[in-house]
Amino acid sequence: MRFAAVDLGTNSARLLIAELKRETLAEIYRRLLITRLGHELQLKETLSATGKKTTIQAVSTFMQTIKQYRADQVYIFGTSAMREARDGKAFAQELAKVSGVPVEILSPEREAYYSFLGVTKSLPTVRAQQTLVFDLGGGSCELIWQEQDSIKTKSRRIGALYLTDTYFQHDPPTSTEIETMRRQLRRCLQEVPAREMIVGVGGTVTSLAAMAQGLKVYDPEKVHGYVLAAQKIQHLLEKMLLIPVQERARQFSLDEKRALILPAGALVVAEILAATGMVELTVSEGDLLLGRLYAAISSA
């Protein structure tokens, strides 16, 4: 059987198609489209009009691909932006009409559970009880860990797009803007549980892993399981903060929309490592999308 999951995030829409083989999901197709659905959400309390259009286009494109791959089951869900926006539920209903598939808005707890499941299923060396997972998106960051048989989570509104919109008014950002953001991050990350290992998922950490390896073309096989040192993150961050978006995109082989929010995202990653006292993290391609599909299989 083939399964498809679509994640409608604050900054991007993502598609994963996987095939079930002997109780294991094997990825056969993955795609990401930048949509910026949650652009300026903190000011307007509604989803971006342009972001809605690009999200509808992304879902239409994804549904065509899903049909081509003949997926048997399709799951579509929204996360931080659609949770928080006053028009989030109405937009979910609109997308359901476009796709012909119900669109679920995940709670922070459900989102965290799927992310944790995606990590543990894709990184078999991870010891769940000894690992802190963080899922850094455009609107929020979920900190996830296991205590006995229970998954615990803290959701913090420190997503890369949200922080960029809120704190960075100049390109590149000023030292005052950077320090203001750092202070806010440290307030949000005062009580992060200590674990022996930390795993990061989301576009920020996968982009940093690709940059650390000097990849001109993104290669998920080289990114998944890559160990990213705090010192390397700091080095990349310092370089990014000195140059404007267009130069950042060119120098690091990034999409310009990703280059815009990556410094804020990298600041979050750096501060999470500092708060936990860790000197490195492991990057996972297995995340919310994969976890959603494994949850569907287990409940079938």
N, C-alpha and C positions, 0 to 999 in steps of 0.2 A: 504493500500500500504506500501511497505517496501523500504527504501532508504539507500544507502551506500555512505560514504564519506571517501576518503583516502587522508591524509595529508603527503606529502613528505618533511619533514623538514631537517634542517641542521644536526641534531644529531639523529633523529629518524623518522621512518615511522609509522603512526597511522591509524587505521581503526575504524570507527563507523558505526554500522548498527542499524537503528531505524525504528519503525513502526508508521505510522500515525493513531492516534485514536482521533476523535473529535477535529481536528485541533491542536492536541498536539502530539509531537514526543516522543515516549517511547523507551528508549534505550533497545536493546535486545542483543547486542554484541559489545565489545570493545577490541582492542588489540594494543599493542605497541611493535615495534622491533627496537633496536638500530642499526643504519646504518652508522652513521658518514659520511654522504655524503659530508659535507662541511669541513672535516678535512684538515687543512693547506691551505684553500682557499685563505687566505690573502697573502700567499707566492707564490702560483702557478697560481692563478687566474682561475683555472679550478677545476672541481669536482674531489674528490678523486677516483682513479681507483678502490680501494677496496670498497669504499662507493657506487660506481655505481653498482658493483656486488651484494652487500648485499641489495641495494635498489631494483634491479631487482628481486632478490629472494623474498624480502618482498612483492612486488606487485604481483608476481605469487602466493604466499601463500594466500594473501588477496583475490585475484580473485577467488580462489578455495572456500574459505569460503563464499564469496558473492554469488556464485552459489548455495552452500549448503543451504543458508538462503533465496534464491530466491528473491533477491532484485530487485525491478522493475526499479529503477533509480540508476545510479552510477556516482559519481563525483570524479575525481582525480585531485589534484593540488599540485604544488610546491610553496615554499615560498622563504625565504631569499637566501639560497645557490644557488638555480636554477635561481633566479633573477640576482645575481651578477656574476656568473661564465660565462666565455666566451663560454663554451660548454653547458650552461643550456638549451637553446632552442633545440639543437640537441639531448640532452638526453631526453627531454620531448617527442620528436618525436619517439625516440627509445622505451620509455616506453609505448607510445600509441600503438605501434605495439605488444608489449608483452601483454598488457591488453585488447586491442580491444576497449579502451575507450579514447576519447580525454583527453590530460593532459594539464591543464591550469597552467600558471605561474602567480600567483596573484601579483598585484601591492601592495605596502605597504598600500594604502588607502583601497583597497578592502579587504585585509587581516584584517585590523583593524576593518572594518565594520562588517565582519563576527564574529570576536571575541566579539565585543560589543553586537551583536545580540544574540550570544550564552549565554553570561552572563545574559542579561536581560530576556531571555526566560526561563532560568533554575533557576534563583533566583528572584522569583516574588516580594520579599520585596525590591529589589533594585529600588531606584528612579533614573531614567536615568539621569535627569538633575543635580543631586547632587552627581554623582559617577564618579570617575576616574578608568578606567580599564587599567591594563597593561598586555600585553601578552609577556612573556619572553620565547624565543626559544633558539635554539642553535646558530643562527647567528645574530639575532637582537632582539630588544625589542620595541614593539609598545605601546605607551601611547595614550589612547583613551578616549575622553569625548564628551559630547553633549552640544551644544550651540543652544538654541531654537530648531529648527527642523533639525539642521545640525550636522553630526558627524565629529569631528575634530580629527586629529591624528598627532603625531610626531613619526617618526621611527628613532631609534638610533642603531648603530652597536655595541651593547654591549650584544650580546648573550653569553650564558654560554660556548659553545664550542669555539667560536671565542676568547673570553677573555682568556680562559685556554691556547689555542694554542699560543696566542700572548704574554702573560705576565708571565705564570708560567713555568719555566724551571726546577724547582726542585720539589721533592716529599718527604715531604710536601714543599709547597712554602716558600721562605725566606721572612723575614719581609720587605726587600726592594722591592721584587716583589709585595707583598700585597699592600704596600703603593703607589707604582707606579700605580697599577690598581685603587686604591681608588681615586687618583687624576684625572685619566682619567674619571672615572664615575661621579665625581662631576662636571667636565667640561661639560659632556654630559647632565647632569640633572639640569642645572641651571634654566631653565624656565619650570618647571612642574606646571600645573594649580592646584590651591587649590580646593578641594571638600570636602564634609562632610563625604564621604565614599570612600574607595579604595578597589578594587577587583583585585586579581591576578589569572592568568591562566597560564598553562604550567607545564612541568615536574618538574621544580625547586620548585615551590610553592606547588604542590601536594605532592612532596617528603618531603618537610619540614613539611607539615601538618601531614603526616604519622609519621615522626620521632618525632614530638612534642607530639604525642599521644602514642608513643612507640609501634606502630603496627608492628608486625613481618610479617604479611601477609597484603598486601595492601587491603584496604576496601574503595571503592569509596563512599559508603554511609556515612562513618565516615569522609571522607575528604571533600566532597561537603558541602559548607556552614560553614566550620570550621573557627573560628576566631583565627588568628595567631598573637600573640603579638610580637612587635618589640624586646622586652627584651628576649623572647624565641628564636627568630631568632639569636640574637647576641650570646646567650649561645651556641646554636648548632654550629654556625659558628666558635666560638673560639675553640670548641672541634675538629671540622673537620680539622682546619688549623694546628693542632699540630701533626696529625698522617698521615702516608702514605696511599695511595689509598687502598691497600688490607685490612689494618686494619680498615679503614673507612667503607669499604663495609661490613666487618664482623660485626663490632660494631653496625651499623645502619640498617642492613638487606637490603642492597642496591645491585643492579647490579653493577659490578665493573666499567663498562663504565659510568654509572650514577654517581657513587662515584667520578670518575675522575673530572667531570665538576661541581659538585654540590657546592663546595666552591665558585667558581667564580659566579655562579648563585645566591647563598645566599648573596654575597657581593652586587650584583645588587639590590636585594630586600631590603636589609638593607639601601642602599643609596637612593632608591626611597622613603622609609618611612621617612628618615631623610630630604630629599628635600621637602617633603610635610608637614612635621611637624606632621605626623600621628603616633600613638602609636600602631596601629594594622591594619590588613587587613583581608578581607574575601576571602577564597579560593573557586574557582569555578571549578567544573568538566565540566560544560557547557562552551564550548569555540569555537574555530574556526570551528571545525568539525560540531558541532551542529548548529552553525550559518549558515554555508554553506547550510545545509539541509533546515533550515527554510526559507532561501532566495530563495531556489529552489521552495518550496511550494508556497510562496507568489507570485512568478512570473509565476506560472503555469496557 
